[in-house]
């Protein structure tokens, strides 16, 4: 069952390992904002009869508008946000400093992951909470070529050159080594950006990537690949998680529940029809990105089948986070040098209330 946490106080400051803390800085510094008028479904969006007018809604996405956000695209284009009471919708494309944007009021809700949110809460006493999650498993992987580095186990990292992006990814990689008792001196960390070309070109043996993104791209180019998933090798944590402020939770709980309702409805559609979610990304929301439809369909399918739908969500419903998974997240945070209690990072009380009020959402 989901953990009905109801923290209503500022998060406590906790000690953080300095070296890793510095590395888990927010990814990038700028966000790319979309024009609300250009969003399909946003021009005439309005609350349905009998639904409270919750005003405009701004959501900060964690990445560019590809199939990773198929649920948000369904929720917008099918009017689920409007049905929930939001008068208009703006989906801001990332990457960006999601936590800072939400804290500053630049977005009502943001999509991030437990490690990034946990770092900001621990270092800055940031009044932020995760109120639900899309991905039960995080998509981080060490990607390698099957006929190259072929990194299938943590021990295979020894003696290899691994491409790692600066910021949160670097701290995650350091944590991966730590939890698997690998001496950092035995691995060569190579600074890279997010383009996996260094892996394909042989400049590195492994590349820190998303199993739903770069891994698919490299494989689609005719390369057999091997993935070392963080979630299966000592670092389980939730991702594409909904983050908002303590103030929003305390003062506008109905807005939080309305958003979660629309999100769940949108993601139920996305899980049921990955091809349509991919089409929305390619033809409507990410038209400026020159996305490949086949790749987006594959991404939408993989994330639905391996990251979103699990035995726990089948039992409890999408967006829920079980007690056991909360504890696993806290252990991962500890491995990354972030010491927090469950109530410092998670507040699942409103999600619990929503699913009790509308049990059909959990079906």
Kinemage of the C-alpha trace (Angstrom):
@kinemage 1
@onewidth
@group {chain A} dominant
@subgroup {mainchain}
@vectorlist {calphas} color= white
{ca unk a 1} P 0.000 0.000 0.000
{ca unk a 2} L 1.084 3.587 -0.462
{ca unk a 3} L 2.530 5.381 2.512
{ca unk a 4} L 0.014 7.945 3.860
{ca unk a 5} L 2.578 10.497 4.953
{ca unk a 6} L 1.278 13.896 5.994
{ca unk a 7} L 4.275 16.086 6.853
{ca unk a 8} L 3.138 19.672 7.379
{ca unk a 9} L 6.348 21.184 8.671
{ca unk a 10} L 9.599 22.382 7.096
{ca unk a 11} L 11.997 19.582 6.209
{ca unk a 12} L 14.818 19.064 8.678
{ca unk a 13} L 18.350 19.756 7.549
{ca unk a 14} L 20.447 16.594 7.401
{ca unk a 15} L 24.195 16.094 6.989
{ca unk a 16} L 25.385 15.529 3.441
{ca unk a 17} L 28.667 14.086 2.254
{ca unk a 18} L 30.398 17.114 0.747
{ca unk a 19} L 31.982 15.491 -2.283
{ca unk a 20} L 28.820 13.820 -3.457
{ca unk a 21} L 26.636 16.733 -2.374
{ca unk a 22} L 28.496 19.084 -4.661
{ca unk a 23} L 28.054 16.691 -7.537
{ca unk a 24} L 24.317 16.368 -7.116
{ca unk a 25} L 23.674 19.931 -8.219
{ca unk a 26} L 20.554 20.584 -10.231
{ca unk a 27} L 20.858 19.450 -13.815
{ca unk a 28} L 21.516 22.404 -16.105
{ca unk a 29} L 20.374 25.889 -15.239
{ca unk a 30} L 17.842 26.932 -17.805
{ca unk a 31} L 14.467 25.685 -18.869
{ca unk a 32} L 12.772 26.092 -22.191
{ca unk a 33} L 9.261 27.388 -21.752
{ca unk a 34} L 6.492 26.434 -24.093
{ca unk a 35} L 3.849 28.818 -25.301
{ca unk a 36} L 0.606 27.898 -23.555
{ca unk a 37} L -1.369 28.909 -26.626
{ca unk a 38} L 0.571 26.418 -28.727
{ca unk a 39} L -0.356 23.494 -26.510
{ca unk a 40} L -3.000 21.226 -28.040
{ca unk a 41} L -6.114 21.323 -25.939
{ca unk a 42} L -5.140 24.446 -24.028
{ca unk a 43} L -6.903 27.195 -25.956
{ca unk a 44} L -10.424 26.316 -24.957
{ca unk a 45} L -9.699 24.382 -21.798
{ca unk a 46} L -12.121 25.081 -18.976
{ca unk a 47} L -13.382 23.298 -15.923
{ca unk a 48} L -16.395 21.070 -16.444
{ca unk a 49} L -19.715 21.951 -14.893
{ca unk a 50} L -19.649 21.536 -11.142
{ca unk a 51} L -15.854 21.520 -10.993
{ca unk a 52} L -14.076 24.212 -8.999
{ca unk a 53} L -12.121 26.721 -11.060
{ca unk a 54} L -8.528 26.052 -10.079
{ca unk a 55} L -7.086 28.603 -12.479
{ca unk a 56} L -4.140 28.069 -14.840
{ca unk a 57} L -1.754 25.143 -14.445
{ca unk a 58} L 1.973 25.155 -15.162
{ca unk a 59} L 3.971 21.932 -15.163
{ca unk a 60} L 7.759 21.810 -15.438
{ca unk a 61} L 8.842 18.751 -17.416
{ca unk a 62} L 12.230 17.196 -16.756
{ca unk a 63} L 13.220 16.820 -20.407
{ca unk a 64} L 12.247 17.764 -23.959
{ca unk a 65} L 8.738 16.977 -25.157
{ca unk a 66} L 9.160 13.410 -26.296
{ca unk a 67} L 7.237 10.251 -25.423
{ca unk a 68} L 8.627 10.366 -21.900
{ca unk a 69} L 5.652 12.652 -21.165
{ca unk a 70} L 2.960 10.806 -23.077
{ca unk a 71} L 0.692 10.839 -20.014
{ca unk a 72} L 0.852 14.625 -19.783
{ca unk a 73} L 0.082 14.888 -23.499
{ca unk a 74} L -2.978 12.654 -23.092
{ca unk a 75} L -4.127 14.594 -20.030
{ca unk a 76} L -3.893 17.863 -21.945
{ca unk a 77} L -5.224 16.809 -25.355
{ca unk a 78} L -8.129 14.778 -23.936
{ca unk a 79} L -9.153 17.531 -21.543
{ca unk a 80} L -8.383 15.740 -18.281
{ca unk a 81} L -6.704 18.821 -16.826
{ca unk a 82} L -9.699 20.897 -17.867
{ca unk a 83} L -12.126 18.357 -16.413
{ca unk a 84} L -10.219 18.564 -13.132
{ca unk a 85} L -10.785 22.322 -13.005
{ca unk a 86} L -7.741 23.941 -14.611
{ca unk a 87} L -8.568 26.857 -16.925
{ca unk a 88} L -5.447 26.550 -19.090
{ca unk a 89} L -2.341 24.413 -19.230
{ca unk a 90} L 1.319 25.177 -19.858
{ca unk a 91} L 3.802 22.320 -20.150
{ca unk a 92} L 7.294 23.782 -19.871
{ca unk a 93} L 9.925 21.729 -21.650
{ca unk a 94} L 13.132 20.819 -19.841
{ca unk a 95} L 15.832 20.179 -19.024
{ca unk a 96} L 15.900 22.748 -16.282
{ca unk a 97} L 16.315 23.310 -12.572
{ca unk a 98} L 12.933 21.786 -11.768
{ca unk a 99} L 13.158 22.128 -7.997
{ca unk a 100} L 14.186 25.791 -8.176
{ca unk a 101} L 11.439 26.550 -10.673
{ca unk a 102} L 8.767 25.005 -8.444
{ca unk a 103} L 10.162 26.712 -5.335
{ca unk a 104} L 10.117 30.112 -7.049
{ca unk a 105} L 6.528 29.708 -8.237
{ca unk a 106} L 7.505 29.321 -11.884
{ca unk a 107} L 5.539 26.076 -11.977
{ca unk a 108} L 2.835 24.573 -9.793
{ca unk a 109} L 4.255 21.079 -10.173
{ca unk a 110} L 7.456 19.643 -11.566
{ca unk a 111} L 8.704 16.252 -12.671
{ca unk a 112} L 11.991 15.150 -11.159
{ca unk a 113} L 13.497 12.176 -9.316
{ca unk a 114} L 14.037 11.272 -5.680
{ca unk a 115} L 17.789 11.899 -5.735
{ca unk a 116} L 17.589 15.384 -7.238
{ca unk a 117} L 14.722 16.425 -4.968
{ca unk a 118} L 16.365 14.847 -1.942
{ca unk a 119} L 19.577 16.758 -2.521
{ca unk a 120} L 17.790 20.115 -2.559
{ca unk a 121} L 15.739 19.234 0.512
{ca unk a 122} L 18.817 18.111 2.439
{ca unk a 123} L 21.165 20.915 1.451
{ca unk a 124} L 18.747 23.837 1.433
{ca unk a 125} L 15.944 22.779 3.778
{ca unk a 126} L 13.768 23.240 0.700
{ca unk a 127} L 10.041 22.917 1.477
{ca unk a 128} L 9.409 20.388 -1.298
{ca unk a 129} L 7.731 16.990 -1.344
{ca unk a 130} L 7.167 14.175 -3.800
{ca unk a 131} L 3.411 13.504 -3.891
{ca unk a 132} L 3.345 10.645 -6.413
{ca unk a 133} L 5.462 9.114 -9.160
{ca unk a 134} L 5.144 7.979 -12.751
{ca unk a 135} L 8.242 5.764 -12.878
{ca unk a 136} L 8.444 3.122 -10.157
{ca unk a 137} L 11.919 2.242 -11.414
{ca unk a 138} L 14.434 4.827 -12.512
{ca unk a 139} L 15.624 4.596 -16.130
{ca unk a 140} L 19.339 5.195 -15.483
{ca unk a 141} L 21.735 2.695 -17.040
{ca unk a 142} L 25.354 2.232 -17.984
{ca unk a 143} L 24.993 1.675 -21.712
{ca unk a 144} L 27.675 -0.255 -23.578
{ca unk a 145} L 28.106 -1.952 -26.923
{ca unk a 146} L 27.718 -5.722 -26.785
{ca unk a 147} L 30.792 -6.131 -28.990
{ca unk a 148} L 32.678 -3.451 -27.044
{ca unk a 149} L 32.648 -2.799 -23.306
{ca unk a 150} L 29.735 -5.228 -22.802
{ca unk a 151} L 29.186 -4.049 -19.222
{ca unk a 152} L 26.605 -6.459 -17.822
{ca unk a 153} L 27.599 -6.478 -14.129
{ca unk a 154} L 29.021 -3.849 -11.779
{ca unk a 155} L 32.330 -5.758 -11.743
{ca unk a 156} L 32.569 -5.204 -15.499
{ca unk a 157} L 33.069 -1.490 -14.798
{ca unk a 158} L 36.566 -2.143 -13.490
{ca unk a 159} L 39.215 -0.962 -15.938
{ca unk a 160} L 36.648 0.716 -18.196
{ca unk a 161} L 36.237 4.280 -19.441
{ca unk a 162} L 32.749 5.480 -18.549
{ca unk a 163} L 31.184 8.625 -20.014
{ca unk a 164} L 29.420 10.531 -17.235
{ca unk a 165} L 27.624 13.883 -17.415
{ca unk a 166} L 28.370 16.518 -14.787
{ca unk a 167} L 25.874 17.251 -12.000
{ca unk a 168} L 23.391 14.730 -10.554
{ca unk a 169} L 24.507 11.993 -12.944
{ca unk a 170} L 28.060 12.140 -11.616
{ca unk a 171} L 26.876 11.657 -8.040
{ca unk a 172} L 24.651 8.782 -9.117
{ca unk a 173} L 27.585 7.092 -10.822
{ca unk a 174} L 29.731 7.557 -7.716
{ca unk a 175} L 26.930 6.010 -5.659
{ca unk a 176} L 26.703 3.074 -8.081
{ca unk a 177} L 30.385 2.377 -7.489
{ca unk a 178} L 30.011 2.770 -3.729
{ca unk a 179} L 27.067 0.397 -3.274
{ca unk a 180} L 28.842 -2.222 -5.368
{ca unk a 181} L 32.168 -1.873 -3.494
{ca unk a 182} L 34.089 -0.707 -6.544
{ca unk a 183} L 37.109 1.520 -5.989
{ca unk a 184} L 36.649 4.735 -8.044
{ca unk a 185} L 40.360 4.568 -8.858
{ca unk a 186} L 39.666 1.382 -10.829
{ca unk a 187} L 37.314 3.182 -13.235
{ca unk a 188} L 38.114 6.060 -15.586
{ca unk a 189} L 35.357 8.678 -15.533
{ca unk a 190} L 35.203 10.643 -18.799
{ca unk a 191} L 33.234 13.932 -18.972
{ca unk a 192} L 30.569 13.818 -21.699
{ca unk a 193} L 27.337 15.526 -22.679
{ca unk a 194} L 24.064 13.699 -23.364
{ca unk a 195} L 24.866 12.714 -26.964
{ca unk a 196} L 25.974 9.040 -26.942
{ca unk a 197} L 28.328 9.525 -29.911
{ca unk a 198} L 31.442 9.006 -27.720
{ca unk a 199} L 30.214 5.466 -27.012
{ca unk a 200} L 29.504 4.667 -30.649
{ca unk a 201} L 32.827 6.194 -31.701
{ca unk a 202} L 34.783 4.123 -29.193
{ca unk a 203} L 35.920 7.048 -27.047
{ca unk a 204} L 34.367 5.410 -23.979
{ca unk a 205} L 33.482 1.824 -23.055
{ca unk a 206} L 30.281 2.744 -21.246
{ca unk a 207} L 27.928 5.708 -21.165
{ca unk a 208} L 25.543 6.853 -18.433
{ca unk a 209} L 22.179 6.962 -20.178
{ca unk a 210} L 18.439 6.407 -19.989
{ca unk a 211} L 17.325 2.918 -20.967
{ca unk a 212} L 14.289 4.590 -22.563
{ca unk a 213} L 16.261 7.137 -24.571
{ca unk a 214} L 19.943 6.881 -25.548
{ca unk a 215} L 19.903 3.096 -25.251
{ca unk a 216} L 17.109 2.905 -27.811
{ca unk a 217} L 18.791 5.445 -30.078
{ca unk a 218} L 22.113 3.576 -30.155
{ca unk a 219} L 20.389 0.238 -30.735
{ca unk a 220} L 18.250 1.703 -33.519
{ca unk a 221} L 21.471 2.593 -35.354
{ca unk a 222} L 22.253 -1.095 -35.700
{ca unk a 223} L 24.346 -1.595 -32.577
{ca unk a 224} L 23.733 -4.485 -30.201
{ca unk a 225} L 23.782 -3.000 -26.695
{ca unk a 226} L 24.164 -4.099 -23.079
{ca unk a 227} L 22.488 -2.255 -20.205
{ca unk a 228} L 23.544 -2.160 -16.569
{ca unk a 229} L 20.413 -0.812 -14.890
{ca unk a 230} L 20.926 1.227 -11.726
{ca unk a 231} L 17.560 0.079 -10.360
{ca unk a 232} L 18.637 -3.567 -10.517
{ca unk a 233} L 22.137 -3.004 -9.190
{ca unk a 234} L 21.802 -1.352 -5.812
{ca unk a 235} L 20.235 2.023 -6.657
{ca unk a 236} L 16.431 1.776 -6.844
{ca unk a 237} L 14.626 5.122 -6.722
{ca unk a 238} L 11.528 6.686 -8.234
{ca unk a 239} L 11.723 9.044 -11.211
{ca unk a 240} L 9.439 11.341 -13.179
{ca unk a 241} L 8.023 12.023 -9.744
{ca unk a 242} L 5.560 14.841 -9.051
{ca unk a 243} L 7.121 17.468 -6.815
{ca unk a 244} L 5.421 20.503 -5.301
{ca unk a 245} L 5.813 22.800 -2.312
{ca unk a 246} L 4.731 22.242 1.268
{ca unk a 247} L 2.664 25.412 0.896
{ca unk a 248} L 0.758 23.985 -2.074
{ca unk a 249} L 0.056 20.789 -0.140
{ca unk a 250} L -1.113 22.637 2.974
{ca unk a 251} L -3.063 25.496 1.389
{ca unk a 252} L -4.344 24.040 -1.906
{ca unk a 253} L -4.824 20.309 -1.341
{ca unk a 254} L -7.708 20.140 -3.826
{ca unk a 255} L -5.415 21.508 -6.535
{ca unk a 256} L -2.885 18.787 -5.781
{ca unk a 257} L -5.538 16.091 -5.898
{ca unk a 258} L -7.010 17.491 -9.116
{ca unk a 259} L -3.601 17.450 -10.764
{ca unk a 260} L -2.913 13.899 -9.627
{ca unk a 261} L -6.316 12.783 -10.891
{ca unk a 262} L -5.661 14.226 -14.353
{ca unk a 263} L -2.155 12.749 -14.384
{ca unk a 264} L -3.390 9.272 -13.469
{ca unk a 265} L -6.070 9.394 -16.145
{ca unk a 266} L -3.546 10.561 -18.716
{ca unk a 267} L -1.013 7.905 -17.817
{ca unk a 268} L -3.612 5.138 -17.824
{ca unk a 269} L -4.255 6.095 -21.453
{ca unk a 270} L -0.532 6.260 -22.192
{ca unk a 271} L 0.072 2.790 -20.782
{ca unk a 272} L -2.869 1.408 -22.739
{ca unk a 273} L -1.835 3.000 -26.052
{ca unk a 274} L 1.925 3.666 -26.354
{ca unk a 275} L 1.638 4.218 -30.097
{ca unk a 276} L -0.789 7.105 -29.663
{ca unk a 277} L 1.349 8.604 -26.918
{ca unk a 278} L 4.312 8.510 -29.304
{ca unk a 279} L 2.231 10.101 -32.057
{ca unk a 280} L 1.217 12.941 -29.758
{ca unk a 281} L 4.894 13.580 -29.021
{ca unk a 282} L 5.968 13.495 -32.662
{ca unk a 283} L 3.050 15.237 -34.363
{ca unk a 284} L 1.661 17.643 -31.765
{ca unk a 285} L 3.845 18.418 -28.759
{ca unk a 286} L 7.404 17.875 -29.975
{ca unk a 287} L 7.024 19.042 -33.551
{ca unk a 288} L 10.158 21.193 -33.327
{ca unk a 289} L 12.343 18.259 -32.236
{ca unk a 290} L 12.301 16.169 -35.435
{ca unk a 291} L 11.446 13.071 -33.397
{ca unk a 292} L 11.497 9.609 -34.958
{ca unk a 293} L 8.112 7.934 -34.563
{ca unk a 294} L 9.472 4.389 -34.414
{ca unk a 295} L 11.908 5.308 -31.660
{ca unk a 296} L 9.200 7.158 -29.712
{ca unk a 297} L 6.850 4.172 -29.919
{ca unk a 298} L 9.615 1.957 -28.576
{ca unk a 299} L 10.347 4.419 -25.764
{ca unk a 300} L 6.673 4.685 -24.814
{ca unk a 301} L 6.374 0.898 -24.783
{ca unk a 302} L 9.535 0.223 -22.769
{ca unk a 303} L 8.747 2.805 -20.103
{ca unk a 304} L 5.188 1.530 -19.721
{ca unk a 305} L 6.174 -2.117 -19.454
{ca unk a 306} L 9.356 -1.842 -17.372
{ca unk a 307} L 9.276 1.423 -15.419
{ca unk a 308} L 5.640 2.381 -14.814
{ca unk a 309} L 3.594 -0.803 -14.487
{ca unk a 310} L 4.807 -3.121 -11.726
{ca unk a 311} L 3.217 -5.660 -9.416
{ca unk a 312} L 2.790 -2.884 -6.871
{ca unk a 313} L 1.023 -0.479 -9.230
{ca unk a 314} L -1.164 -3.303 -10.473
{ca unk a 315} L -2.201 -3.847 -6.860
{ca unk a 316} L -2.342 -0.236 -5.657
{ca unk a 317} L -2.674 1.941 -8.760
{ca unk a 318} L -0.438 4.176 -10.853
{ca unk a 319} L 1.525 6.934 -9.072
{ca unk a 320} L 1.517 5.082 -5.739
{ca unk a 321} L 4.768 4.437 -3.867
{ca unk a 322} L 4.816 1.480 -1.491
{ca unk a 323} L 6.356 1.545 1.971
{ca unk a 324} L 9.066 -0.834 0.778
{ca unk a 325} L 9.910 1.356 -2.212
{ca unk a 326} L 10.106 4.429 0.033
{ca unk a 327} L 12.676 2.613 2.185
{ca unk a 328} L 14.633 1.579 -0.908
{ca unk a 329} L 14.702 5.207 -2.023
{ca unk a 330} L 16.035 6.320 1.346
{ca unk a 331} L 18.786 3.687 1.156
{ca unk a 332} L 19.761 4.922 -2.312
{ca unk a 333} L 19.838 8.503 -1.066
{ca unk a 334} L 22.070 7.429 1.793
{ca unk a 335} L 24.447 5.797 -0.705
{ca unk a 336} L 24.599 9.154 -2.505
{ca unk a 337} L 25.437 10.928 0.740
{ca unk a 338} L 21.924 12.263 1.358
{ca unk a 339} L 20.474 11.499 4.791
{ca unk a 340} L 16.705 12.066 4.976
{ca unk a 341} L 13.719 10.530 6.707
{ca unk a 342} L 10.676 9.469 4.702
{ca unk a 343} L 8.589 12.411 5.903
{ca unk a 344} L 11.279 14.854 4.742
{ca unk a 345} L 10.872 13.817 1.114
{ca unk a 346} L 7.506 12.147 0.586
{ca unk a 347} L 3.948 13.257 1.290
{ca unk a 348} L 1.581 10.685 -0.175
{ca unk a 349} L -1.409 11.565 1.970
{ca unk a 350} L -3.344 13.452 -0.702
{ca unk a 351} L -2.786 10.672 -3.233
{ca unk a 352} L -4.106 8.193 -0.680
{ca unk a 353} L -7.174 10.390 -0.117
{ca unk a 354} L -7.779 10.696 -3.862
{ca unk a 355} L -7.672 6.956 -4.427
{ca unk a 356} L -9.992 6.364 -1.476
{ca unk a 357} L -12.453 8.895 -2.887
{ca unk a 358} L -12.152 7.608 -6.470
{ca unk a 359} L -11.097 3.961 -6.261
{ca unk a 360} L -11.654 3.519 -9.992
{ca unk a 361} L -8.470 5.514 -10.572
{ca unk a 362} L -6.498 2.647 -9.053
{ca unk a 363} L -7.968 0.033 -11.376
